[in-house]
Each structure stands twice: as C-alpha cells, then as structure tokens.
Amino acid sequence: MTRPLLLAMAVLIGLLGTAQVYNGSFENAANDPDLSGWTPVCPCSDPQSSLDVPGGTGIWSVDVTAEDPFDNQCLCVVTYDLVQDIPWLTPGSSTLSYWTKGHGGNGPPATVKVAYYSVGSAPSLTTPWGEGDYDTVWTYHEDPFYWDGVFPSSDSLFVLIAAGAASGGALHANFDAIEIISLSTAIGVGLPTERPAFRPNPVQDRIWIDLHEPPSSVELIDALGRTTPLGFIHAAGTLEVDLNSAAPGMCMLLLRSGDGMRIVRFLKN
C-alpha cells in the first residue's frame, strides 16, 4: 500500500470520527456505487459493485472473487481481499457487524474481521473469524470484540474482508453494511438482541420506531460519520425522531436505555 493511498484513506476516515467503518455500504450519498476507502490487496480479488443486497442496506454491495488455492499468482499470503485502515478505533469494547453472501462452496468461508496487519504479512487475530458464511443467501453477523489499544508499532489496525477460496476462482462472495460500533462509553451495558421495527425505509425527514419504553438518549451516526445527539417524541409505544439533519446515505440510530442499546439502521434520502 503506497503512502499517498494511506494518507488519502486517513483523510477519508478522518471524516468519520470514532463511529463506524468509512463507506461500509459501498455507495455514496447519491446512491451511486462507490468502493472508496477500501484497498484491494489480493491481485485476483477483482472487487466489483453489485446490485445484489440484503434488505434495508441501500442499493449496492461489493462482489469479491474467491482466491484460487492452486494459482500462485492469486493466492495471498493469508486469506484477505479488501482492507481498510481504522486508526480512529478507541480501546475498549466494540461490535463489528456485517452482511455476507457466499456462493455455495467458498472454503474458508466469506467473512470480515478486525486485525493488526502489515501489508504482505499475516494479520494477528483481534476478532475471531467466527463461522463465516457458506450460504447462498444473505446472512447477518454481529461479532463483539475487545481491543486493549496495544499492538506492534510496525502494524496498523485494519478491517479485513475475505471472500474465501475456491478452485479455479469461479466462486464469489458479497459483502454489505460493514460497521463498527464502539461501546467504550457504555461498558457494562448489554446489547439487546431484538431490533425494533421502524418505518419508513428509506427515510425522508422523520422516522417512527416501535419502542415500548422511551430511551434515555438517541444518537445519530449519519453517512458522513458525524455523531449527533437528537431529541425525540415518545407516545403510545412509538418513538418519533426528526432526521432532517442527517446526511443522505446509510445511517444509524443508537437508542440507549436501562436494559442496553438498540441499533436502527436505515437509508436517508
């Protein structure tokens, strides 16, 4: 990876603050395909924009070619295909979430992880690979991890995307909605597994969320990575939030309450 590219990525990620992966939805605010912020490191991964997406994540995903283990020109030092530097991540507890869609035979499976990494060398494990995805349907993953803030000075902290491996490189894998949520400000607070229903999606100016009890706070992370506390109205089991301030693109609301934090992901028009 060249120094100008690293600097460019640092500028892009600098827009993000400390909230989420830059361009984890692989599209821009105009809903056009966009792979900026991601760097291919395997010569045959051939990342392409794809209209194949899980519901509610936008219009575009990224399609990555699986590595051929019998082709020395295509097999990387380790199984990874796209990377993104994440120097903004703060020590503490975080959650890595993402959607994957394997194409029925990728081995090892398609997956995403956070790792310490130097270009051309094997990454040190930070988040486990988990089960990954062999399925031919979109599968959602949510992997909690803890980072102590210490790693070798020669390495950087990256998000790694791996399409897996397949003989002949005939298989692919799709990825979408890659996000990291830092829980450092909510240590000891659990994450409820349920995700509240909401409407509409995409959102124009307001969103309504089914929530029995009012939250203690609502925080917006918009498509530019800006983090903003928001006011809200709660009545008759429905939470109403004004989203006129949100930049267009993939956004998140963090709903904090006494029993944990709920996350609502939506597309802002």
C-alpha positions as CSV (number, residue, x, y, z in Angstrom):
1,M,0.0,0.0,0.0
2,T,1.5,3.3,-1.0
3,R,2.0,6.3,1.3
4,P,-0.3,8.6,-0.7
5,L,-3.0,6.0,-0.6
6,L,-2.7,5.6,3.2
7,L,-2.8,9.4,3.6
8,A,-5.9,9.6,1.4
9,M,-7.5,6.9,3.4
10,A,-6.6,8.7,6.6
11,V,-8.3,11.9,5.3
12,L,-11.4,10.0,4.3
13,I,-11.6,8.1,7.7
14,G,-10.9,11.4,9.4
15,L,-14.4,12.5,8.3
16,L,-15.7,9.6,10.3
17,G,-14.7,10.4,13.9
18,T,-14.9,7.3,16.0
19,A,-18.1,5.7,15.0
20,Q,-18.2,3.4,12.0
21,V,-16.3,2.0,9.0
22,Y,-16.0,4.5,6.2
23,N,-18.2,3.6,3.2
24,G,-19.2,0.2,4.7
25,S,-22.3,0.3,2.5
26,F,-20.2,0.6,-0.8
27,E,-22.2,3.5,-2.1
28,N,-22.2,7.3,-1.9
29,A,-24.9,9.8,-0.8
30,A,-26.2,9.9,-4.4
31,N,-26.8,6.2,-4.2
32,D,-24.1,5.6,-6.8
33,P,-21.7,2.6,-6.5
34,D,-18.6,3.6,-4.6
35,L,-15.7,1.5,-3.3
36,S,-13.6,4.4,-2.0
37,G,-11.9,3.8,1.4
38,W,-11.3,0.1,0.5
39,T,-8.0,-1.2,-0.9
40,P,-7.7,-4.5,-2.7
41,V,-4.6,-6.4,-1.6
42,C,-5.1,-9.7,-3.4
43,P,-4.3,-9.5,-7.1
44,C,-7.3,-11.6,-8.2
45,S,-10.0,-10.5,-5.8
46,D,-11.4,-8.1,-8.5
47,P,-13.9,-6.3,-6.3
48,Q,-17.0,-5.1,-8.2
49,S,-20.1,-3.1,-7.3
50,S,-23.2,-5.3,-7.2
51,L,-26.9,-4.7,-7.1
52,D,-27.4,-7.8,-5.0
53,V,-28.1,-6.5,-1.5
54,P,-29.8,-7.6,1.7
55,G,-33.0,-5.7,2.5
56,G,-32.7,-2.3,4.1
57,T,-29.0,-1.7,3.5
58,G,-29.1,0.5,0.4
59,I,-28.7,-0.2,-3.3
60,W,-25.1,-1.5,-3.7
61,S,-22.9,-4.2,-2.2
62,V,-19.4,-5.3,-3.2
63,D,-18.8,-8.6,-5.0
64,V,-15.3,-10.2,-4.4
65,T,-13.8,-13.1,-6.3
66,A,-12.6,-16.0,-4.1
67,E,-9.0,-16.9,-4.2
68,D,-7.7,-19.9,-6.1
69,P,-5.5,-22.0,-3.8
70,F,-3.8,-23.7,-6.8
71,D,-2.8,-20.5,-8.5
72,N,0.4,-19.0,-7.0
73,Q,-0.4,-15.6,-8.7
74,C,-3.8,-15.4,-6.9
75,L,-3.3,-16.9,-3.5
76,C,-2.5,-14.2,-1.0
77,V,-0.2,-14.6,2.0
78,V,-3.3,-15.1,4.1
79,T,-7.0,-15.1,3.2
80,Y,-7.9,-11.4,2.8
81,D,-9.0,-9.4,-0.2
82,L,-10.0,-5.9,0.8
83,V,-8.7,-3.8,3.7
84,Q,-9.4,-0.5,5.4
85,D,-7.3,1.2,8.0
86,I,-9.2,2.2,11.1
87,P,-6.8,4.4,13.2
88,W,-9.8,6.0,14.8
89,L,-10.8,2.9,16.8
90,T,-10.6,3.6,20.6
91,P,-9.6,1.0,23.2
92,G,-12.4,-0.9,24.8
93,S,-15.4,-3.0,23.8
94,S,-16.8,-2.7,20.2
95,T,-19.1,-4.6,17.9
96,L,-18.3,-5.5,14.3
97,S,-21.4,-6.1,12.2
98,Y,-21.8,-7.0,8.5
99,W,-23.8,-8.9,5.9
100,T,-22.2,-11.7,3.8
101,K,-23.4,-13.9,1.0
102,G,-21.3,-16.8,0.0
103,H,-21.8,-18.6,-3.3
104,G,-22.0,-22.2,-2.0
105,G,-18.6,-23.7,-1.7
106,N,-16.2,-20.9,-0.5
107,G,-13.7,-22.5,1.8
108,P,-12.7,-21.0,4.1
109,P,-16.0,-19.1,4.2
110,A,-16.6,-15.5,3.3
111,T,-16.1,-13.3,6.4
112,V,-15.0,-9.9,7.8
113,K,-12.7,-9.3,10.8
114,V,-10.7,-6.6,12.6
115,A,-6.9,-7.4,12.9
116,Y,-3.5,-5.9,13.4
117,Y,-1.9,-6.1,10.0
118,S,1.2,-5.1,8.0
119,V,0.9,-5.3,4.2
120,G,2.5,-8.6,3.0
121,S,2.3,-10.4,6.3
122,A,-0.2,-12.4,8.2
123,P,-2.6,-10.4,10.4
124,S,-2.7,-11.0,14.2
125,L,-6.1,-12.1,15.4
126,T,-8.2,-9.4,17.0
127,T,-11.7,-10.6,16.3
128,P,-12.3,-14.3,15.6
129,W,-13.2,-15.4,12.1
130,G,-16.4,-17.0,13.5
131,E,-18.4,-19.3,11.4
132,G,-18.3,-17.1,8.3
133,D,-20.7,-17.8,5.5
134,Y,-21.0,-20.7,3.1
135,D,-24.6,-19.9,2.3
136,T,-26.1,-18.6,-0.9
137,V,-28.4,-16.3,1.0
138,W,-27.6,-13.0,2.8
139,T,-26.6,-13.7,6.4
140,Y,-26.2,-11.0,9.1
141,H,-23.2,-11.2,11.6
142,E,-22.6,-9.3,14.8
143,D,-19.2,-10.0,16.5
144,P,-18.4,-8.3,19.8
145,F,-14.7,-7.8,20.5
146,Y,-12.4,-6.0,22.9
147,W,-9.3,-4.1,22.0
148,D,-6.7,-3.1,24.6
149,G,-5.1,-0.5,22.5
150,V,-1.7,-2.3,22.3
151,F,-0.2,-3.7,19.1
152,P,3.2,-3.9,17.4
153,S,4.4,-0.5,16.2
154,S,5.0,-1.9,12.7
155,D,1.4,-2.9,12.3
156,S,-1.8,-0.9,11.8
157,L,-5.4,-1.8,12.8
158,F,-7.5,-2.8,9.8
159,V,-10.9,-4.2,8.8
160,L,-10.2,-7.2,6.6
161,I,-12.7,-8.6,4.0
162,A,-12.1,-12.2,2.9
163,A,-14.1,-13.9,0.1
164,G,-12.6,-17.3,1.0
165,A,-11.1,-19.7,-1.5
166,A,-12.4,-21.8,-4.5
167,S,-10.6,-23.9,-7.1
168,G,-10.5,-22.0,-10.4
169,G,-11.6,-18.8,-8.7
170,A,-15.1,-19.5,-10.0
171,L,-16.9,-18.5,-6.8
172,H,-17.6,-15.1,-5.4
173,A,-18.9,-13.6,-2.2
174,N,-20.8,-10.4,-1.5
175,F,-20.4,-8.0,1.5
176,D,-22.5,-5.1,2.7
177,A,-23.3,-2.8,5.7
178,I,-19.9,-3.3,7.4
179,E,-20.0,-1.3,10.7
180,I,-18.1,-0.9,13.9
181,I,-19.8,0.5,16.9
182,S,-17.6,1.5,19.9
183,L,-19.2,0.6,23.2
184,S,-16.5,2.2,25.3
185,T,-18.9,4.8,26.6
186,A,-21.3,2.1,27.7
187,I,-19.1,-0.5,29.4
188,G,-21.2,-3.0,31.3
189,V,-24.3,-2.2,29.3
190,G,-25.6,-5.2,27.3
191,L,-26.9,-5.2,23.7
192,P,-30.5,-6.4,23.4
193,T,-30.7,-9.0,20.6
194,E,-34.0,-7.7,19.2
195,R,-34.1,-4.9,16.6
196,P,-37.2,-2.7,16.9
197,A,-39.4,-2.4,13.9
198,F,-39.4,1.1,12.2
199,R,-40.8,2.9,9.2
200,P,-40.3,4.2,6.6
201,N,-37.1,3.0,4.9
202,P,-35.7,4.9,3.1
203,V,-36.3,7.9,5.4
204,Q,-37.1,11.4,4.1
205,D,-37.3,13.6,7.2
206,R,-38.8,11.6,10.1
207,I,-38.6,8.0,11.4
208,W,-41.1,6.1,13.6
209,I,-39.8,3.3,15.7
210,D,-41.8,0.7,17.7
211,L,-40.5,1.0,21.3
212,H,-42.5,0.2,24.4
213,E,-40.5,2.4,26.7
214,P,-38.8,5.8,25.9
215,P,-35.0,5.6,25.6
216,S,-32.7,7.6,27.8
217,S,-31.0,9.0,24.8
218,V,-31.0,8.9,21.0
219,E,-27.8,9.4,19.0
220,L,-27.4,9.6,15.2
221,I,-24.4,8.4,13.2
222,D,-25.0,9.7,9.6
223,A,-23.5,8.8,6.3
224,L,-20.6,11.2,6.8
225,G,-19.8,9.6,10.1
226,R,-21.0,12.5,12.2
227,T,-22.3,11.6,15.7
228,T,-25.1,13.8,16.9
229,P,-27.5,13.6,19.9
230,L,-31.1,14.0,18.9
231,G,-34.3,15.0,20.6
232,F,-37.4,12.7,20.2
233,I,-41.1,12.3,21.0
234,H,-42.3,9.1,22.6
235,A,-46.1,8.3,22.8
236,A,-48.2,5.2,22.7
237,G,-45.3,2.9,22.2
238,T,-43.9,4.8,19.2
239,L,-40.7,6.8,19.1
240,E,-40.6,9.7,16.6
241,V,-37.2,11.2,15.6
242,D,-36.6,14.2,13.3
243,L,-33.8,13.3,10.9
244,N,-33.6,16.4,8.7
245,S,-30.0,17.0,9.9
246,A,-28.8,13.6,8.7
247,A,-26.6,13.5,5.6
248,P,-28.0,11.2,2.8
249,G,-26.8,7.6,2.7
250,M,-26.6,4.8,5.2
251,C,-27.2,6.0,8.8
252,M,-27.7,4.5,12.3
253,L,-29.6,5.5,15.4
254,L,-28.3,4.3,18.8
255,L,-31.2,4.1,21.3
256,R,-29.8,3.8,24.8
257,S,-31.9,2.7,27.8
258,G,-31.5,1.0,31.1
259,D,-31.5,-2.5,29.6
260,G,-28.9,-1.8,26.9
261,M,-28.6,-0.2,23.5
262,R,-30.7,-0.9,20.4
263,I,-29.4,-0.1,16.9
264,V,-31.7,1.0,14.0
265,R,-30.0,1.1,10.5
266,F,-31.7,2.9,7.7
267,L,-31.2,4.7,4.4
268,K,-31.6,8.5,4.4
269,N,-32.7,10.1,1.1
